[in-house]
Amino acid sequence: DAGVIQSPRHEVTEMGQEVTLRCKPISGHDYLFWYRQTMMRGLELLIYFNNNVPIDDSGMPEDRFSAKMPNASFSTLKIQPSEPRDSAVYFCASSPFFHTEAFFGQGTRLTVV
Amino acid sequence: QQQVKQSPQSLIVQKGGISIINCAYENTAFDYFPWYQQFPGKGPALLIAIRPDVSEKKEGRFTISFNKSAKQFSLHIMDSQPGDSATYFCAASQGGSEKLVFGKGMKLTVNP
């Protein structure tokens, strides 16, 4: 398996634009997570899914953020409209079972100017 | 409120030395404590994990020590190597939830 695949690896956008980050989890994994990493706040869980169903979205910072998982092999994190303070590295991760290793993707470095 | 506090923020050791990273937590409902390792430009990767029913777990040069009464756990890296230079995160989650709470991370530099 190629691991968790995220796209794009880098994204530069202007403030106010819509940004969509994509993730393909490892096949067979039941859990999918979206994290945000910044120097100030470290690694923060934004939302996680179990069998394509959102379970906990309490970490989503604002209504500008939304996440979907239409099927077991694809998820998106959308920011609309984007703001400079959204600049961060966004990670997608997946895990096969409850309380087991989470496998992280390479991340998407988002810069909002 | 930071639920998992990690110290120190950075550490420099010589090759062959012992690296020790500490974490403290407040939530007594936490029952899963993993350590993740992250290299620049990469996502974090699980290094080793422990559950509170044991006080110590060893995998190769890496050992987790767990003190339930003190609500602390630590990572020991024996015979540290330059290839261990990375950022290390402790984390915790509680039963019934997959929500991992991460510490702020510690940057380890192992000099050759």
Interface residues (C-beta under 8 A of the other chain):
Chain A: V4 Y31 F33 G42 L43 E44 L45 Y48 N50 I55 D56 G59 F91 A93 S95 F98 H99 E101 A102 F103 F104 G105 Q106 G107
Chain B: D31 Y32 P34 G41 K42 G43 P44 A45 L46 A49 F89 S93 S97 E98 K99 L100 V101 F102 G103 K104 G105
